[in-house]
Amino acid sequence: MCDYDVERVRELNDLSRSSMSGCRVVITRGVAALPAQQVREILQAVRVFDQFNSSNDPYGEHDFGAIMVQGNSIFWRFDYYDLDLVMRSPDPADPAVTLRVLTVMLAEEY
């Protein structure tokens, strides 16, 4: 059983992902090396991702996705840190104590 409000985490993740705000967005070297137009397409695909199911979202947090963009297999994921980025957030459902980091990467970089 989870010790935080999963529904609130899902809501915050969806809002952060779709707006690319309320979180830090990190793209890996592999994604950054792609042409700028492809990077824009990848970020847009992450924003609109809505294909969550029990296989790819077993905890219901909407914290991970896998997409294909122009032949590139892309993963994205959220991690929840304390505000100092030192350790895991004590409560990922509480934005006052959580810094969300959305990482977008080539699947082979995972």
N, C-alpha and C positions, 0 to 999 in steps of 0.2 A: 504494500500500500504506500502511496505517495504521501509525503508530509507537506505538500503545498497544493494550491488550487490549480489543478491541471486545466480546467476550463479558462481560467484567467491567463495562464501561460499561453495557451493556444490563441486566445484573443490578442495578446500582446505580440506574439510571434507573427500572426497574420497581418496585423497592423504594421509592424516594423518591416516585414518582408515586402508588402505591397506598396509601401510608401518610401522604403529605403531610408526611413528616419526612425528615431528612437532606438537606434543601435549603431554600432560601428560596422561598416561593411568592408570586408577584406577580400581582395581577389589575389589568388596565388600567382606565382611567377608564370606558370603555364598559361593561365588565362590572360594575364597582362601582356604576354608575348604575342597574342593573337591580334589581328587587325582591329583597329578601333571600332569599326562597324560591327564586327562579330561580338566584341565585348558588350556593346550596347544591346545587341540582340539577346545575348545571354542574360544580362541583367533584367531585361524586359521579360524574358521567359521565366525568370525566378519570381519577378513581381506578380505575374498572373497565374503561377502554378496553383492548381486546385485539385490535383489527382490524388488526394489522400485516401488511403484505405487501411484495413487492418494489417496488410503485409508491409507497407512502407511507413506506417505511422502507428505502431502497436501501442504506444502510450498516449496517443491522442493529443500530442503537443504541437503538431505541425512544425517540427524542428528539423526535418530533413526532406530533401527531394532529389530525384534523379531525372535529368532531362537530356534530350538530344538537341543540339543546335548546330546546324551546318556540318553534320557528321562528327561533331565533338560530343563525347559523353561527358556530361557535367553533373557534379554533385554540389549541393549547397547544404549547409547545416548551421544551426544556432548552437552556441555555447553560452552559458550563463556564469558570469564572473561577479565577484564583489566589485565595488566601485574603484578599488585600487588595482584591479586586474592581478591580484596576487593569488586568490584562491576561488573556489567555486562559490557562487552566490548562496547566502543562507536561505533565500526565498526567491526563486525565479519568478514568482507571481507578483512580487513587489518591486516596481520600478525604482523606488527610493533606495533600495539596497542592491540593485542588479544592473550590471552593464551587459547588454546583449551584444554578442559578436556574431555577425552573419558572415560566414566564409563561403566563397564561391570558388570552386576548384575543378580542374580536369579530373575525371574519375581516376586516372592513373596516378594522380598526386595524393590520393587518399591514403 
